[in-house]
Amino acid sequence: MLQGSLIILAFLIIAALMMTKKIPTLLALPLMAVVICVIAGVPAIGTDAEGNEIGWLQTVLENGTVRMGSAIMAVIFGAWLGQLMNKTGVTENIIKKSAELGGDRPLIVTLIMVIACAVLFTTLNGLGSIIMVGSIVLPILISVGVPALSAACIFLMAFTTGLTFNIANWKSFSTIFGLELEQIKGFEIYMLVATFIATLVLVFVEFKRNGVKFAFSAPVQDTQPTKQLTGVTGALAMLTPLIPIVLVAVFKFPVCPAFMVGIIWILVFTSKSFSKAMNLLVKTCYDGITDSGPAIILMIGIGILYLAVTHTMVKEVLNPFLVAVIPTSKLPYILFFSILAPLSLYRGPMNLFGLGSGIAALIIGLGTLPAMAVMGAFLAAERIQGCGDPTNTQNVWTANFCEVDVNAVTKRLLPYLWIIAVIGVVISAVLYF
């Protein structure tokens, strides 16, 4: 019991250090893994009676670096495709042509921007893409009369709606929960619908709150794209974000090959010559790896923490605590995970890109809850983290760009996100119990 208490205390201390930004998450996760192993008595180097390696240097630190390998590659290929979309003007064309459709009607412009952003972020990821899209969308929203704080909130909700169907994220979740991609997709469809409806409600509430007229003559900033994509080839190029989604969701392609097809697709319909296409391919590959770097480092930390908390000796220490706390029936499950969903903020214990990955693995290891129910609870809470966490780079950049307080964005969005999370937990309880 003493070891278990010390591990929980270590969790709390390192979580507090992350929340107060004393140490970065990329350092905190491997540090927590090592501390947990040491407290549980796992040797640094050693073997069990059958000669199997059990030392944390090998089984946790070494093996953990590649635990999320397939998810890391999905992130890299997704970022590569995202860079190609940015460099060829596909992203800019989609956004600005969408704005043209809205004309001088602020509500229509806003709704089209929401849909355009959602579609783009099914494929795009990383801060570079956030900046690229936000730098175009946010001035358009503000120019038609949407207040800066409202514009920031709407943009982040649209981003999160698209991220629900981002197949690189599906791959990460599949690895964390040990589930098939199809099982992740099955639940994320419900979260997509809930997030999109909440985004629409947010738009109408913000228009009503701020007295924005539904239609009036207002200038939309420079609706002419820098790189014109016209004709049949231009139209086909702008279908790029949908190509990987269709291949994975409909034709059951693996994730990385689906992104490869998307890369070939966009090069075919945007390149003027073979040599230019090859130069662009190489440059965007390097840029994509740079863009995905922070996510890759974070995933390495998640892999290390995952193997630490699923180590046999650690599980023996922690399981009695979790058995006493984790609910095993439907109503307590709904109440427990609905109330605790905001703990996904600040890299907290429900955050899949923080402590949550390890805790989810522990709960699944107990066997008292179906793995699908654990997945549903944590993906429901992920809605709050993905859109509302003030430590997210996308939240910080968006708030700075709009010149509003990042915590004000979180405060405005939290009621919507919490409701989405509760809906997700309820759906999970109905489906998986």
C-alpha positions as CSV (number, residue, x, y, z in Angstrom):
1,M,0.0,0.0,0.0
2,L,2.9,2.4,0.7
3,Q,4.3,1.9,-2.8
4,G,0.9,2.6,-4.3
5,S,0.5,5.8,-2.2
6,L,3.9,7.0,-3.2
7,I,3.1,6.4,-6.9
8,I,-0.1,8.4,-6.6
9,L,1.8,11.2,-4.8
10,A,4.4,11.2,-7.6
11,F,1.6,11.5,-10.2
12,L,0.1,14.5,-8.4
13,I,3.5,16.2,-7.9
14,I,4.6,15.8,-11.5
15,A,1.1,16.8,-12.8
16,A,1.3,20.0,-10.7
17,L,4.7,20.7,-12.1
18,M,3.3,20.4,-15.6
19,M,0.2,22.5,-14.9
20,T,2.3,25.3,-13.4
21,K,4.7,25.0,-16.4
22,K,7.7,24.2,-14.2
23,I,8.7,21.3,-16.4
24,P,7.5,20.6,-20.0
25,T,5.3,17.7,-20.8
26,L,7.9,16.1,-23.1
27,L,10.2,15.8,-20.0
28,A,7.5,15.1,-17.4
29,L,6.1,11.9,-19.1
30,P,9.5,9.9,-19.2
31,L,10.4,11.3,-15.8
32,M,7.1,10.0,-14.4
33,A,7.7,6.7,-16.0
34,V,11.1,6.2,-14.4
35,V,9.8,7.4,-10.9
36,I,6.9,5.0,-11.1
37,C,9.2,2.1,-11.9
38,V,11.7,3.0,-9.1
39,I,8.9,3.3,-6.5
40,A,7.4,-0.1,-7.6
41,G,10.8,-1.7,-7.2
42,V,11.4,-2.4,-10.9
43,P,15.1,-3.0,-11.4
44,A,17.0,-0.9,-13.9
45,I,18.5,-4.0,-15.4
46,G,17.4,-7.5,-14.8
47,T,15.5,-10.7,-15.9
48,D,12.7,-12.8,-14.4
49,A,12.8,-16.5,-13.6
50,E,12.2,-17.4,-17.2
51,G,15.0,-15.1,-18.4
52,N,12.8,-12.4,-19.8
53,E,14.0,-8.8,-19.6
54,I,12.2,-6.8,-16.9
55,G,14.6,-3.9,-16.2
56,W,13.0,-0.5,-16.9
57,L,16.0,0.7,-19.0
58,Q,15.1,-1.9,-21.6
59,T,11.4,-2.6,-21.2
60,V,10.3,1.0,-20.5
61,L,12.8,3.5,-21.8
62,E,14.1,1.6,-24.8
63,N,10.9,-0.2,-25.9
64,G,8.8,2.9,-25.1
65,T,10.5,5.0,-27.7
66,V,9.0,2.9,-30.5
67,R,5.8,1.9,-28.7
68,M,3.9,4.5,-30.7
69,G,5.9,4.0,-33.9
70,S,3.0,3.4,-36.3
71,A,1.2,6.4,-34.9
72,I,4.3,8.6,-35.2
73,M,4.6,7.6,-38.9
74,A,1.0,8.5,-39.4
75,V,1.6,11.9,-37.9
76,I,4.6,12.5,-40.2
77,F,2.8,11.5,-43.4
78,G,-0.2,13.6,-42.4
79,A,2.0,16.6,-41.7
80,W,3.7,16.0,-45.1
81,L,0.4,16.1,-46.9
82,G,-0.6,19.1,-44.9
83,Q,2.5,21.0,-46.0
84,L,1.8,20.1,-49.6
85,M,-1.7,21.5,-49.3
86,N,-0.3,24.7,-47.8
87,K,2.5,25.1,-50.3
88,T,0.4,24.4,-53.4
89,G,-2.3,26.8,-52.4
90,V,-5.0,24.2,-51.9
91,T,-5.7,25.2,-48.3
92,E,-5.9,28.9,-49.2
93,N,-8.1,28.2,-52.2
94,I,-10.6,26.1,-50.2
95,I,-10.9,28.8,-47.5
96,K,-11.2,31.8,-49.8
97,K,-13.5,30.2,-52.3
98,S,-15.7,29.3,-49.3
99,A,-15.7,32.9,-48.2
100,E,-16.8,34.0,-51.6
101,L,-19.8,31.7,-51.4
102,G,-21.0,33.6,-48.3
103,G,-20.9,37.0,-50.0
104,D,-21.9,39.8,-47.6
105,R,-23.9,37.6,-45.2
106,P,-21.9,37.2,-41.9
107,L,-23.8,34.2,-40.7
108,I,-23.4,32.3,-44.0
109,V,-19.7,33.3,-44.2
110,T,-19.2,32.0,-40.6
111,L,-21.0,28.7,-41.2
112,I,-19.0,28.1,-44.5
113,M,-15.8,28.9,-42.7
114,V,-16.7,26.4,-40.0
115,I,-17.3,23.7,-42.6
116,A,-14.2,24.6,-44.6
117,C,-12.0,24.4,-41.4
118,A,-13.6,21.2,-40.3
119,V,-12.9,19.6,-43.7
120,L,-9.3,20.8,-43.8
121,F,-8.4,19.6,-40.3
122,T,-9.5,16.1,-41.0
123,T,-6.1,16.0,-42.8
124,L,-4.1,19.0,-41.5
125,N,-2.4,19.0,-38.1
126,G,0.3,20.8,-36.3
127,L,0.8,24.5,-35.4
128,G,2.0,25.4,-38.9
129,S,-1.3,24.4,-40.4
130,I,-3.2,26.2,-37.6
131,I,-1.3,29.4,-38.4
132,M,-1.8,28.9,-42.1
133,V,-5.6,28.4,-41.8
134,G,-6.2,30.8,-38.9
135,S,-4.3,33.6,-40.6
136,I,-6.9,33.5,-43.4
137,V,-10.1,32.5,-41.5
138,L,-9.9,34.7,-38.5
139,P,-9.5,38.0,-40.4
140,I,-12.4,37.0,-42.6
141,L,-14.6,36.3,-39.6
142,I,-13.6,39.6,-37.9
143,S,-14.1,41.6,-41.1
144,V,-17.8,40.6,-41.4
145,G,-18.5,41.8,-37.8
146,V,-17.7,38.8,-35.6
147,P,-16.0,40.0,-32.4
148,A,-12.4,38.8,-31.8
149,L,-13.2,36.5,-28.8
150,S,-16.1,34.9,-30.7
151,A,-14.0,34.5,-33.8
152,A,-11.3,32.7,-31.8
153,C,-13.8,30.4,-30.1
154,I,-15.6,29.5,-33.4
155,F,-12.3,28.8,-35.2
156,L,-11.1,26.5,-32.4
157,M,-14.5,24.6,-32.3
158,A,-14.3,24.2,-36.1
159,F,-10.7,22.9,-35.8
160,T,-11.8,20.4,-33.2
161,T,-14.7,19.2,-35.3
162,G,-12.4,18.3,-38.1
163,L,-9.8,16.8,-35.7
164,T,-12.4,14.3,-34.6
165,F,-12.1,12.7,-38.1
166,N,-8.3,13.1,-38.4
167,I,-7.0,9.7,-39.2
168,A,-3.6,10.4,-37.8
169,N,-5.3,10.9,-34.5
170,W,-7.2,7.7,-34.9
171,K,-4.0,5.9,-35.3
172,S,-2.7,7.4,-32.1
173,F,-5.8,6.4,-30.1
174,S,-5.8,2.9,-31.6
175,T,-2.3,2.4,-30.3
176,I,-3.1,3.8,-26.8
177,F,-6.2,1.8,-26.3
178,G,-5.1,-1.4,-28.1
179,L,-8.2,-1.2,-30.3
180,E,-8.8,-1.5,-34.1
181,L,-9.0,1.7,-36.2
182,E,-12.6,0.8,-37.1
183,Q,-13.6,0.7,-33.4
184,I,-12.1,4.2,-32.9
185,K,-13.9,5.5,-36.0
186,G,-17.2,4.0,-34.9
187,F,-17.2,6.1,-31.7
188,E,-15.7,9.2,-33.3
189,I,-18.6,9.5,-35.6
190,Y,-20.8,10.2,-32.6
191,M,-18.3,12.7,-31.3
192,L,-18.1,14.4,-34.7
193,V,-21.9,14.9,-34.8
194,A,-22.0,16.2,-31.2
195,T,-19.1,18.6,-31.8
196,F,-20.5,19.9,-35.0
197,I,-23.9,20.6,-33.4
198,A,-22.3,22.3,-30.5
199,T,-20.3,24.5,-32.9
200,L,-23.4,25.5,-34.7
201,V,-25.1,26.4,-31.3
202,L,-22.0,28.4,-30.4
203,V,-22.2,30.4,-33.7
204,F,-25.9,31.3,-33.2
205,V,-25.4,32.1,-29.5
206,E,-22.4,34.4,-30.2
207,F,-24.2,36.2,-33.0
208,K,-27.2,36.7,-30.6
209,R,-24.9,37.8,-27.7
210,N,-23.0,40.3,-29.7
211,G,-25.8,41.6,-31.9
212,V,-24.2,40.6,-35.1
213,K,-26.6,41.0,-38.0
214,F,-27.4,37.9,-40.1
215,A,-26.9,39.8,-43.3
216,F,-25.3,43.1,-44.2
217,S,-22.8,44.6,-46.6
218,A,-19.4,44.1,-45.2
219,P,-16.0,43.8,-46.9
220,V,-14.4,40.4,-46.9
221,Q,-10.6,40.8,-46.9
222,D,-8.9,39.8,-50.2
223,T,-10.8,36.9,-51.4
224,Q,-8.5,36.3,-54.3
225,P,-6.1,33.4,-53.6
226,T,-2.4,33.9,-54.2
227,K,-2.3,30.7,-56.2
228,Q,-5.3,30.2,-58.4
229,L,-6.5,26.6,-58.8
230,T,-9.0,26.6,-61.6
231,G,-10.8,24.1,-63.9
232,V,-11.1,20.4,-63.4
233,T,-7.6,19.9,-62.1
234,G,-8.1,22.7,-59.5
235,A,-11.3,21.2,-58.4
236,L,-9.8,17.8,-58.1
237,A,-6.8,19.2,-56.1
238,M,-9.2,20.8,-53.6
239,L,-10.6,17.3,-52.9
240,T,-7.3,16.3,-51.4
241,P,-8.4,16.5,-47.7
242,L,-11.1,13.9,-48.5
243,I,-8.9,11.4,-50.2
244,P,-7.2,9.8,-47.2
245,I,-10.5,9.8,-45.2
246,V,-12.4,8.0,-48.0
247,L,-9.6,5.5,-48.5
248,V,-9.4,4.6,-44.7
249,A,-13.1,4.9,-43.8
250,V,-14.6,3.3,-47.0
251,F,-11.9,1.2,-48.6
252,K,-10.2,0.1,-45.4
253,F,-6.7,1.4,-46.5
254,P,-4.0,1.5,-43.8
255,V,-3.4,5.0,-42.6
256,C,0.1,5.7,-44.0
257,P,-0.6,4.3,-47.5
258,A,-3.8,6.4,-47.6
259,F,-1.7,9.5,-46.9
260,M,0.7,8.4,-49.6
261,V,-2.1,8.3,-52.1
262,G,-3.2,11.8,-51.0
263,I,0.4,13.0,-51.6
264,I,0.5,11.6,-55.1
265,W,-3.0,12.9,-55.8
266,I,-2.1,16.6,-54.9
267,L,1.2,16.5,-56.9
268,V,-0.6,15.2,-60.0
269,F,-3.2,17.9,-60.0
270,T,-1.0,20.9,-58.9
271,S,2.4,20.3,-60.4
272,K,3.4,21.9,-63.7
273,S,6.5,19.7,-64.3
274,F,8.1,16.6,-62.9
275,S,11.2,18.3,-61.6
276,K,9.2,20.9,-59.7
277,A,7.0,18.2,-58.3
278,M,10.0,16.3,-57.0
279,N,11.6,19.5,-55.5
280,L,8.3,20.3,-53.7
281,L,8.0,16.7,-52.5
282,V,11.4,16.8,-50.8
283,K,10.9,20.3,-49.3
284,T,7.5,19.5,-47.9
285,C,8.7,16.2,-46.5
286,Y,11.4,18.1,-44.4
287,D,8.9,20.8,-43.4
288,G,6.3,18.1,-42.5
289,I,8.8,16.4,-40.2
290,T,9.7,19.7,-38.6
291,D,6.0,20.5,-38.2
292,S,5.2,17.2,-36.6
293,G,8.3,17.2,-34.3
294,P,6.5,18.4,-31.1
295,A,3.8,15.7,-31.5
296,I,6.4,13.0,-32.2
297,I,8.4,13.8,-29.0
298,L,5.2,13.8,-27.0
299,M,4.2,10.4,-28.5
300,I,7.6,9.0,-27.5
301,G,6.9,10.2,-23.9
302,I,3.4,8.6,-24.1
303,G,4.9,5.3,-25.2
304,I,7.4,5.3,-22.4
305,L,4.7,6.1,-19.7
306,Y,2.4,3.5,-21.2
307,L,5.0,0.7,-20.8
308,A,5.8,1.9,-17.3
309,V,2.3,1.7,-15.9
310,T,1.6,-1.6,-17.7
311,H,4.7,-3.2,-16.3
312,T,3.8,-6.3,-14.3
313,M,5.4,-5.1,-11.1
314,V,3.8,-1.6,-11.4
315,K,0.3,-3.1,-12.1
316,E,0.6,-5.3,-9.0
317,V,1.1,-2.1,-6.9
318,L,-1.5,0.1,-8.5
319,N,-4.4,-2.3,-9.2
320,P,-5.8,-2.3,-5.6
321,F,-6.2,1.5,-5.8
322,L,-7.9,1.4,-9.2
323,V,-10.2,-1.4,-8.2
324,A,-11.5,0.7,-5.3
325,V,-12.0,3.8,-7.4
326,I,-13.1,2.9,-10.9
327,P,-16.9,2.3,-11.4
328,T,-18.0,-0.9,-13.0
329,S,-21.7,-0.3,-13.6
330,K,-23.5,2.1,-16.0
331,L,-24.8,4.9,-13.9
332,P,-21.7,5.3,-11.7
333,Y,-19.6,5.2,-14.9
334,I,-21.6,8.1,-16.4
335,L,-21.4,10.2,-13.2
336,F,-17.7,9.5,-12.6
337,F,-16.3,10.2,-16.1
338,S,-18.7,13.1,-16.7
339,I,-17.7,14.9,-13.5
340,L,-14.0,14.3,-14.1
341,A,-13.9,15.2,-17.8
342,P,-12.4,18.7,-17.2
343,L,-9.4,17.0,-15.7
344,S,-8.2,16.6,-19.3
345,L,-7.2,20.3,-19.0
346,Y,-3.5,21.2,-18.1
347,R,-2.3,17.7,-19.1
348,G,-4.3,16.2,-16.3
349,P,-5.2,12.6,-15.6
350,M,-7.9,12.5,-18.3
351,N,-5.6,14.0,-21.0
352,L,-4.6,11.3,-23.5
353,F,-1.6,13.5,-24.5
354,G,-0.5,13.7,-20.8
355,L,-1.2,11.5,-17.8
356,G,-4.4,10.0,-19.3
357,S,-2.6,7.6,-21.7
358,G,-1.0,5.8,-18.8
359,I,-4.2,5.8,-16.6
360,A,-6.3,4.5,-19.5
361,A,-3.9,1.6,-20.0
362,L,-4.0,0.8,-16.3
363,I,-7.9,0.8,-16.3
364,I,-8.0,-1.4,-19.3
365,G,-5.4,-3.7,-17.7
366,L,-7.7,-4.2,-14.6
367,G,-10.4,-5.8,-16.8
368,T,-13.2,-4.4,-14.7
369,L,-14.3,-2.1,-17.6
370,P,-14.6,-3.0,-21.3
371,A,-11.7,-1.5,-23.3
372,M,-14.3,0.2,-25.5
373,A,-15.9,1.9,-22.5
374,V,-12.5,3.2,-21.4
375,M,-11.9,4.5,-24.9
376,G,-15.3,6.2,-25.0
377,A,-14.8,7.9,-21.6
378,F,-11.3,9.3,-22.5
379,L,-12.2,10.3,-26.1
380,A,-15.2,12.2,-24.7
381,A,-12.9,14.1,-22.3
382,E,-10.5,14.7,-25.2
383,R,-13.1,17.1,-26.6
384,I,-12.3,19.5,-23.7
385,Q,-8.6,19.1,-24.0
386,G,-8.4,19.4,-27.8
387,C,-10.3,22.6,-28.0
388,G,-10.2,24.2,-24.5
389,D,-6.9,23.6,-22.9
390,P,-5.1,27.0,-22.5
391,T,-1.7,25.1,-22.7
392,N,-2.4,24.0,-26.3
393,T,-0.2,25.7,-28.8
394,Q,-3.3,26.2,-31.1
395,N,-5.2,28.0,-28.3
396,V,-2.2,30.2,-27.4
397,W,-1.6,31.2,-31.0
398,T,-5.3,31.8,-31.7
399,A,-5.7,34.0,-28.6
400,N,-2.6,36.0,-29.4
401,F,-3.6,36.5,-33.0
402,C,-7.1,37.7,-32.0
403,E,-5.6,39.8,-29.1
404,V,-7.7,38.1,-26.5
405,D,-6.9,36.3,-23.2
406,V,-6.4,32.6,-23.8
407,N,-8.1,31.8,-20.4
408,A,-11.1,33.8,-21.6
409,V,-11.3,31.5,-24.6
410,T,-11.3,28.5,-22.3
411,K,-14.0,30.0,-20.1
412,R,-16.2,30.8,-23.0
413,L,-15.8,27.3,-24.6
414,L,-15.9,25.1,-21.4
415,P,-19.7,24.8,-21.1
416,Y,-20.1,23.6,-24.7
417,L,-17.1,21.2,-24.4
418,W,-18.3,19.8,-21.1
419,I,-21.7,19.1,-22.5
420,I,-20.1,17.3,-25.5
421,A,-18.0,15.3,-23.1
422,V,-21.1,14.3,-21.1
423,I,-22.9,13.3,-24.2
424,G,-19.9,11.2,-25.3
425,V,-19.8,9.4,-21.9
426,V,-23.5,8.7,-22.1
427,I,-23.2,7.3,-25.6
428,S,-20.3,5.2,-24.5
429,A,-22.3,3.8,-21.6
430,V,-25.2,2.9,-23.9
431,L,-23.0,1.3,-26.5
432,Y,-20.4,-0.5,-24.5
433,F,-22.1,-1.7,-21.3
